[in-house]
């Protein structure tokens, strides 16, 4: 500290150097500033800034928190006491872990000097995150019964498998008769967004138990339960949701099938019937192909057989030697031309040749030389073998 005198003529010189130094005693600090709380899975991260007036050396901070609300438990009443956590040194952050999911917490921080704790920071409230979707219990396929008017109805109990469930969802998805069911969970929206796959109802756990008729044209939790189409097949799923603090986790179960009026009983029967019909058609086609090739093979074999017989036997090329048309006593003159003349009357009692005068009329003379002609190939060679018989 230095001192200077001042008159009407101005300020004088300062006191001699070095100045006099004196330290005041510590006091309690002011409140920490800019407290923020960030939600994590089952934990909260708290950060803050130093007090505006520390009034000494900050040696520690005290973090206080308590459960303020449980949206999944309407009967919960918050207490007045806080849980205390000591943060040593001048650290300006701390993580609270092992907390309940989907729960609202109230937090504040106090700075301390050697003189004690100062004023508390502002109180901040924040939710822990809801359980992850795979941590929620998977719903069973809904049990669907018919109402007196035949409409599909689901009855919901107020007994839930997890305390963190806040809502029950009902999803409706139109399915083609031969289409496969969706195995993975769909991102369902409202009926207005997608009329073939939508959420038909969002029911608060506070409204349970309840009986819901699918397609009753009512609104449940801002979702339109639109009427179902006639002659249609639907997959109906139920889902569970943990929705707190603007954050939610949702899990749907496997579907149950609903068929509206005019649809044949069981889409499986439709699939089986179609498969049987297709198999029958395939079998018929195979049989026809076999018959076609079998006939073609038989025809080819017959043609080849006839060709072989024709090549090996000259009798079928020259009608003179056709056993059905000639007699063993028919003779032919060697002096005839290349055309074959055959007796019209082949009876043993009467032989007469109308084509050539050299034809022998008397066939019963034993001493007469008989000449037989063997024509091997009338078309190709015209070779003649002459045999003499006494």
KEMAR-981771 format. One line per 8 residues: their letters; for each residue x, y, z of C-alpha. Coordinates in nm, 3 decimals, m for minus. Example, Ala and Ser with C-alpha at 12.3 -4.5 7.8 and 13.67 -1.06 7.14 Angstrom:
BEGIN
as) 1.230/m0.450/0.780; 1.367/m0.106/0.714
//
This chain:
BEGIN
xxxxxxxx) 0.000/0.000/0.000; 0.127/0.349/m0.086; 0.005/0.691/0.027; 0.004/1.020/m0.166; m0.099/1.366/m0.047; m0.316/1.599/m0.250; m0.367/1.978/m0.223; m0.529/2.242/m0.435
xxxxxxxx) m0.215/2.248/m0.637; m0.220/1.876/m0.718; m0.108/1.530/m0.602; 0.221/1.493/m0.423; 0.476/1.216/m0.428; 0.392/0.867/m0.310; 0.517/0.723/0.013; 0.866/0.566/0.020
xxxxxxxx) 0.929/0.235/m0.157; 0.876/m0.049/m0.084; 0.506/m0.014/m0.017; 0.348/m0.155/0.294; 0.175/m0.492/0.232; m0.100/m0.629/0.451; m0.329/m0.937/0.380; m0.690/m0.933/0.491
xxxxxxxx) m0.836/m1.243/0.649; m1.029/m1.492/0.427; m1.401/m1.501/0.397; m1.656/m1.733/0.243; m1.676/m1.729/m0.137; m1.968/m1.630/m0.351; m2.167/m1.893/m0.546; m2.007/m2.094/m0.831
xxxxxxxx) m2.114/m1.977/m1.174; m2.249/m2.137/m1.494; m2.356/m2.469/m1.348; m2.450/m2.721/m1.621; m2.567/m3.082/m1.603; m2.537/m3.324/m1.895; m2.732/m3.647/m1.912; m2.556/m3.975/m1.973
xxxxxxxx) m2.658/m4.338/m1.944; m2.728/m4.384/m1.573; m2.505/m4.089/m1.491; m2.487/m3.709/m1.489; m2.186/m3.493/m1.574; m2.179/m3.167/m1.372; m1.953/m2.873/m1.465; m1.925/m2.515/m1.328
xxxxxxxx) m1.702/m2.207/m1.311; m1.524/m2.042/m1.017; m1.714/m1.802/m0.793; m1.705/m1.439/m0.892; m1.565/m1.353/m0.549; m1.353/m1.628/m0.408; m1.257/m1.430/m0.090; m0.967/m1.660/m0.034
xxxxxxxx) m0.827/m1.982/m0.166; m1.086/m2.235/m0.287; m0.990/m2.561/m0.125; m1.291/m2.776/m0.223; m1.641/m2.793/m0.365; m1.945/m2.965/m0.233; m2.187/m3.121/m0.481; m2.538/m3.197/m0.361
xxxxxxxx) m2.808/m3.394/m0.548; m3.137/m3.572/m0.490; m3.411/m3.751/m0.686; m3.672/m3.497/m0.786; m3.907/m3.704/m0.997; m3.987/m4.045/m1.147; m4.222/m4.010/m1.444; m4.257/m4.388/m1.462
xxxxxxxx) m4.378/m4.394/m1.099; m4.669/m4.158/m1.041; m4.681/m4.245/m0.672; m4.329/m4.117/m0.607; m4.293/m3.822/m0.367; m3.953/m3.644/m0.356; m3.777/m3.600/m0.022; m3.605/m3.292/0.120
xxxxxxxx) m3.261/m3.432/0.190; m2.968/m3.416/m0.053; m2.684/m3.658/m0.103; m2.344/m3.489/m0.062; m2.031/m3.549/m0.269; m1.700/m3.378/m0.183; m1.485/m3.256/m0.474; m1.131/m3.189/m0.352
xxxxxxxx) m0.908/m2.909/m0.480; m0.999/m2.659/m0.747; m1.162/m2.909/m0.985; m1.455/m2.768/m1.179; m1.636/m3.091/m1.286; m1.770/m3.411/m1.142; m1.960/m3.716/m1.272; m2.238/m3.871/m1.071
xxxxxxxx) m2.274/m4.238/m1.165; m2.480/m4.541/m1.061; m2.798/m4.339/m1.088; m3.144/m4.460/m1.182; m3.231/m4.432/m1.551; m3.519/m4.215/m1.667; m3.511/m4.027/m1.338; m3.512/m3.652/m1.267
xxxxxxxx) m3.234/m3.523/m1.042; m3.181/m3.185/m0.875; m2.819/m3.066/m0.840; m2.629/m2.767/m0.694; m2.264/m2.686/m0.604; m2.099/m2.491/m0.316; m1.738/m2.364/m0.304; m1.537/m2.359/0.019
xxxxxxxx) m1.237/m2.170/0.163; m1.066/m2.215/0.493; m1.342/m2.003/0.642; m1.612/m2.242/0.530; m1.868/m2.296/0.255; m1.992/m2.010/0.050; m2.325/m1.956/m0.118; m2.475/m2.234/m0.329
xxxxxxxx) m2.503/m2.215/m0.703; m2.836/m2.215/m0.878; m3.023/m2.548/m0.863; m3.036/m2.739/m1.191; m3.267/m3.030/m1.275; m3.185/m3.296/m1.534; m3.305/m3.645/m1.633; m3.084/m3.943/m1.669
xxxxxxxx) m3.135/m4.117/m2.001; m3.399/m4.390/m2.032; m3.286/m4.752/m2.064; m3.160/m4.853/m2.406; m3.410/m5.032/m2.629; m3.237/m5.367/m2.583; m3.261/m5.323/m2.205; m3.640/m5.302/m2.216
xxxxxxxx) m3.845/m5.623/m2.190; m3.957/m5.741/m2.535; m4.337/m5.761/m2.560; m4.501/m6.089/m2.655; m4.716/m6.109/m2.971; m5.050/m5.952/m2.880; m5.343/m6.178/m2.800; m5.616/m6.057/m3.033
xxxxxxxx) m5.978/m6.145/m2.971; m6.292/m6.055/m3.160; m6.533/m5.801/m3.017; m6.910/m5.864/m3.043; m6.914/m5.693/m3.383; m6.616/m5.899/m3.506; m6.353/m5.625/m3.474; m6.003/m5.726/m3.355
xxxxxxxx) m5.947/m5.626/m2.993; m5.647/m5.626/m2.758; m5.673/m5.623/m2.380; m5.387/m5.456/m2.193; m5.307/m5.527/m1.831; m5.168/m5.273/m1.586; m4.892/m5.516/m1.487; m4.570/m5.423/m1.667
xxxxxxxx) m4.238/m5.604/m1.667; m4.026/m5.292/m1.617; m4.087/m4.992/m1.390; m3.928/m4.764/m1.649; m4.201/m4.823/m1.909; m4.410/m4.509/m1.950; m4.624/m4.594/m2.255; m4.767/m4.886/m2.450
xxxxxxxx) m4.770/m4.859/m2.830; m4.978/m5.039/m3.093; m4.839/m5.057/m3.448; m5.039/m5.161/m3.754; m4.873/m5.274/m4.077; m5.064/m5.382/m4.388; m4.917/m5.690/m4.551; m4.965/m5.848/m4.891
xxxxxxxx) m5.095/m6.209/m4.880; m4.769/m6.354/m5.015; m4.530/m6.101/m4.862; m4.287/m6.195/m4.590; m4.323/m6.054/m4.245; m4.082/m5.784/m4.143; m3.827/m5.931/m3.906; m3.664/m5.611/m3.791
xxxxxxxx) m3.829/m5.333/m3.599; m3.969/m5.065/m3.825; m3.954/m4.690/m3.766; m4.328/m4.638/m3.738; m4.485/m4.296/m3.777; m4.840/m4.168/m3.776; m5.119/m4.279/m4.008; m5.095/m3.943/m4.187
xxxxxxxx) m4.728/m4.010/m4.264; m4.773/m4.369/m4.386; m5.118/m4.522/m4.418; m4.983/m4.877/m4.460; m4.746/m4.881/m4.161; m4.823/m4.663/m3.860; m4.873/m4.631/m3.485; m5.241/m4.661/m3.408
xxxxxxxx) m5.225/m4.588/m3.035; m4.992/m4.448/m2.767; m5.134/m4.540/m2.428; m4.997/m4.398/m2.103; m4.936/m4.651/m1.829; m5.166/m4.440/m1.613; m5.457/m4.540/m1.841; m5.403/m4.912/m1.794
xxxxxxxx) m5.579/m5.153/m1.791; m5.757/m5.084/m2.118; m5.929/m5.267/m2.404; m5.838/m5.137/m2.748; m6.027/m5.216/m3.068; m5.801/m5.195/m3.372; m5.944/m4.952/m3.626; m6.205/m4.784/m3.402
xxxxxxxx) m6.131/m4.445/m3.565; m6.036/m4.287/m3.230; m5.723/m4.098/m3.122; m5.486/m4.229/m2.857; m5.196/m4.008/m2.753; m5.209/m3.797/m3.072; m5.217/m4.110/m3.292; m5.512/m4.191/m3.516
xxxxxxxx) m5.644/m4.547/m3.488; m5.769/m4.554/m3.848; m6.031/m4.805/m3.971; m5.891/m5.118/m4.132; m5.950/m5.201/m4.498; m6.175/m5.486/m4.606; m6.013/m5.795/m4.755; m5.672/m5.707/m4.608
xxxxxxxx) m5.410/m5.873/m4.390; m5.237/m5.679/m4.112; m4.949/m5.744/m3.874; m5.028/m5.604/m3.530; m4.742/m5.538/m3.289; m4.731/m5.400/m2.938; m4.438/m5.196/m2.814; m4.307/m5.057/m2.487
xxxxxxxx) m4.163/m4.710/m2.451; m3.964/m4.526/m2.187; m4.016/m4.157/m2.256; m3.874/m3.902/m2.013; m3.722/m3.559/m2.047; m3.771/m3.550/m2.421; m3.570/m3.868/m2.464; m3.721/m4.206/m2.533
xxxxxxxx) m3.640/m4.569/m2.605; m3.886/m4.797/m2.785; m3.900/m5.171/m2.845; m4.164/m5.362/m3.045; m4.236/m5.733/m3.018; m4.325/m5.992/m3.279; m4.654/m5.949/m3.467; m4.990/m6.122/m3.463
xxxxxxxx) m5.187/m6.151/m3.785; m5.529/m5.995/m3.835; m5.747/m6.065/m4.138; m6.042/m5.846/m4.218; m6.363/m5.965/m4.383; m6.327/m6.128/m4.723; m5.978/m6.272/m4.676; m5.946/m6.656/m4.701
xxxxxxxx) m5.860/m6.810/m4.367; m5.487/m6.815/m4.318; m5.232/m6.660/m4.542; m5.032/m6.979/m4.500; m5.308/m7.169/m4.679; m5.278/m6.923/m4.964; m4.905/m6.977/m4.986; m4.941/m7.356/m4.971
xxxxxxxx) m5.215/m7.356/m5.234; m5.007/m7.145/m5.468; m4.704/m7.368/m5.417; m4.906/m7.685/m5.487; m5.052/m7.531/m5.802; m4.709/m7.430/m5.929; m4.570/m7.777/m5.855; m4.859/m7.941/m6.043
xxxxxxxx) m4.795/m7.725/m6.351; m4.423/m7.810/m6.344; m4.496/m8.185/m6.322; m4.737/m8.166/m6.619; m4.477/m7.984/m6.829; m4.211/m8.245/m6.745; m4.447/m8.531/m6.840; m4.530/m8.367/m7.174
xxxxxxxx) m4.160/m8.321/m7.250; m4.089/m8.689/m7.172; m4.377/m8.805/m7.396; m4.260/m8.580/m7.680; m3.904/m8.710/m7.672; m4.019/m9.071/m7.634; m4.239/m9.047/m7.945; m3.963/m8.876/m8.135
xxxxxxxx) m3.719/m9.151/m8.035; m3.962/m9.430/m8.136; m4.026/m9.266/m8.474; m3.654/m9.235/m8.540; m3.594/m9.601/m8.447; m3.873/m9.717/m8.680; m3.733/m9.516/m8.971; m3.386/m9.663/m8.923
xxxxxxxx) m3.525/m10.019/m8.905; m3.714/m9.979/m9.232; m3.404/m9.842/m9.400; m3.196/m10.144/m9.295; m3.456/m10.391/m9.420; m3.471/m10.211/m9.755; m3.095/m10.226/m9.796; m3.063/m10.597/m9.712
xxxxxxxx) m3.354/m10.739/m9.914; m3.391/m10.673/m10.289; m3.738/m10.824/m10.292; m3.886/m10.502/m10.156; m3.732/m10.296/m10.433; m3.847/m10.508/m10.726; m4.214/m10.599/m10.726; m4.133/m10.902/m10.941
xxxxxxxx) m3.992/m11.074/m10.634; m4.254/m10.959/m10.386; m4.376/m11.288/m10.236; m4.725/m11.148/m10.196; m4.762/m11.081/m10.567; m4.566/m11.356/m10.743; m4.580/m11.730/m10.771; m4.297/m11.977/m10.755
xxxxxxxx) m4.373/m12.075/m11.114; m4.333/m11.728/m11.263; m4.053/m11.705/m11.516; m3.899/m11.416/m11.700; m3.718/m11.409/m12.033; m3.360/m11.293/m12.030; m3.414/m11.111/m12.354; m3.655/m10.861/m12.207
xxxxxxxx) m3.549/m10.500/m12.168; m3.465/m10.320/m11.844; m3.835/m10.297/m11.761; m3.972/m10.590/m11.566; m4.280/m10.764/m11.704; m4.482/m10.964/m11.456; m4.760/m11.204/m11.523; m5.089/m11.064/m11.410
xxxxxxxx) m5.242/m11.403/m11.348; m5.021/m11.592/m11.103; m5.242/m11.895/m11.053; m5.073/m12.230/m11.116; m5.347/m12.332/m11.362; m5.310/m12.037/m11.601; m4.995/m11.849/m11.693; m5.004/m11.581/m11.951
xxxxxxxx) m4.772/m11.290/m12.024; m4.920/m10.984/m12.183; m4.597/m10.787/m12.210; m4.357/m11.003/m12.419; m4.405/m11.279/m12.675; m4.103/m11.464/m12.543; m4.279/m11.551/m12.220; m4.306/m11.929/m12.189
xxxxxxxx) m4.661/m12.051/m12.203; m4.599/m12.414/m12.124; m4.454/m12.425/m11.772; m4.486/m12.798/m11.719; m4.221/m12.935/m11.957; m3.965/m13.106/m11.735; m3.697/m13.138/m12.000; m3.693/m12.775/m12.096
xxxxxxxx) m3.411/m12.561/m11.975; m3.531/m12.317/m11.716; m3.358/m11.989/m11.664; m3.394/m11.792/m11.339; m3.294/m11.435/m11.312; m3.169/m11.291/m10.985; m3.190/m10.917/m10.991; m2.981/m10.781/m10.709
xxxxxxxx) m3.042/m10.416/m10.752; m3.288/m10.291/m11.006; m3.199/m9.933/m10.941; m2.822/m9.940/m10.912; m2.642/m10.234/m11.074; m2.872/m10.434/m11.304; m2.641/m10.733/m11.254; m2.793/m11.068/m11.356
xxxxxx) m2.691/m11.415/m11.240; m2.796/m11.696/m11.474; m2.850/m12.040/m11.326; m2.920/m12.351/m11.530; m3.131/m12.630/m11.402; m3.171/m12.961/m11.595
//
